[in-house]
Amino acid sequence: MKRFFLPAMVLVFSVFVPQLRVQPSSLRAQEDSVASTPPVTQREKDELQARIFMAKKQYAEAAQVYSKLSQESPKDPAYLNYLGIALLQEGKLDEARKYFDRATKVNRRFSDAYNNLGATYYAEKNYKKAVSQYQRSLSLKPDVASVYTNIGYAYFAEKQLPKAMEAFHRALEIDPHVFEETGRAGSILSYRSVADRGLFNFMLAKDYAQSGDAPNTILYLRRAHDEGYKEVAKARTDPAFAKVIADPDVKALLDEIAPAPTPPPAPPHS
């Protein structure tokens, strides 16, 4: 059963009751405001319940609610898309793909579903089909960083490193935090599994270095080293690191994890 890294959807509820004396006129105003607030519909209650189930990783229960919502609103592709995500989290790849496909039939310009179709092909290691669906998603909504990362992962898996770097670079231009948890979007799947994580982290370090981002260069060089990448020392001479190589923290890290070779002693004078 293949598992996907899904966006974290955390619902936080808090109630704050200030210890204040409420004047009668203020109380009446509040009562009037409450009276004018429209009641919560059953659909809104179901949407909230489905999100809670997803946050708790109760995917079967979430799928049941999204199935109900999709039947009640058959022209809304979002419910079919979320149903597919819940099913995919259960490992039901073929069923999930069916609902993503149905979402695109309901609305042929619903970009999230094309991305998620791509994720199902990525799970099967059919990277060409995955890239085709990702690109179709971008043709409809070209400014979604996480879709560019998906393309990058697919090219990386095919060992097309220049194309992978180009996609990752574009993703970082759109959202510098795209590789962090908070950079993910709730209706878009991202399969973030790579075989050579050391090389992957070195590539990200290189991309951040080209942007002059020393802190993230340090972060990903450290990760590359920790993942067993043996060629971290190349950062000393690779032109891509030119903007950050003089940074004292970058130099300190390289001295720690990839010390420069000691030059041979000078030959004795004759």
C-alpha positions, -999 to +999 in steps of 0.1 A: +000+000+000+015+033-011+011+063+012+012+099+002+024+129+021-007+150+023-011+186+033-016+190+070-051+202+077-053+211+114-084+226+128-079+245+160-109+256+180-105+282+208-130+300+229-120+332+247-145+348+271-133+382+283-142+391+319-160+423+310-192+439+322-216+441+293-238+472+292-275+466+284-272+485+251-242+465+241-259+433+250-289+442+228-266+450+199-250+416+203-284+399+204-294+417+173-262+407+156-267+370+165-303+372+153-291+385+119-264+358+115-277+331+091-279+296+106-252+271+098-264+248+070-262+210+070-237+212+041-214+235+061-216+211+091-207+182+068-178+201+053-164+208+088-169+172+099-150+159+068-121+183+075-120+171+111-119+135+099-090+143+075-071+161+103-075+130+125-065+107+097-099+090+098-099+088+060-127+062+056-150+084+076-140+115+056-146+096+023-181+088+034-189+124+041-173+137+009-192+110-010-225+123+005-215+159-004-206+150-040-240+133-044-258+163-031-238+187-052-228+168-083-217+199-102-191+208-076-157+192-085-141+200-051-160+173-033-150+147-058-114+159-055-114+156-017-130+122-019-102+111-041-076+124-016-093+105+012-094+073-008-058+077-018-048+080+018-065+047+023-043+032-004-072+029-029-053+043-058-076+031-086-107+044-069-090+077-061-080+082-097-116+076-108-129+105-087-101+128-097-110+120-133-147+126-126-138+160-111-121+170-144-152+159-163-174+181-141-151+211-146-124+208-172-107+238-158-104+224-122-066+224-120-062+206-086-077+174-100-052+172-128-024+176-104-038+148-082-043+125-113-005+131-118+001+120-082-016+087-089+007+080-119+037+091-098+028+065-072+030+039-100+063+053-112+048+063-145+066+096-144+059+106-180+021+104-174+026+122-141+044+151-157+018+153-184-010+158-158+011+182-137+017+203-168-020+203-176-027+216-141-001+244-146-016+253-179-048+262-160-032+277-129+005+286-136+014+300-102+011+270-079+045+262-064+037+228-052+028+216-087+063+227-099+078+207-071+058+177-082+072+181-117+107+184-102+103+152-082+091+133-113+121+145-134+144+138-105+131+102-104+138+099-141+173+113-135+166+143-157+184+166-132+186+198-152+148+197-158+143+189-121+164+218-111+145+241-134+112+230-118+124+233-083+139+268-090+105+280-104+088+266-073+111+285-050+106+317-070+068+314-064+070+303-027+104+302-009+088+280+018+073+254-006+095+226+008+083+233+043+050+219+058+033+252+058+039+256+020+014+230+011-021+235-002-050+215+012-065+203-021-032+194-039-013+161-034+024+161-033+043+128-035+077+136-020+096+104-021+131+104-037+156+076-040+188+097-035+179+121-008+215+132-004+217+144-040+183+159-038+192+180-007+225+191-024+205+203-055+182+223-032+212+238-015+225+248-049+193+264-058+191+284-026+227+294-031+220+308-066+194+330-049+219+342-023+200+325+005+228+315+029+207+301+058+188+277+035+220+268+017+235+258+050+203+238+060+203+217+028+241+212+027+238+198+062+210+176+052+229+164+021+258+155+043+236+137+069+220+117+041+254+104+031+261+126+000+298+122-006+304+153-029+294+182-006+329+196-010+320+205-046+302+235-032+336+251-027+342+253-065+307+250-080+299+285-096+263+280-084+275+287-048+294+319-057+269+342-040+272+325-006+306+309-005+322+338+013+295+338+040+312+329+073+285+305+083+287+287+050+325+285+053+322+272+088+298+244+078+320+233+049+351+233+071+332+211+095+316+186+070+339+188+040+372+202+050+394+215+022+423+191+015+456+200+032+480+213+005+511+192+001+542+206+017+564+227-004+594+209-018+626+217+000+649+243-015+679+228-031 
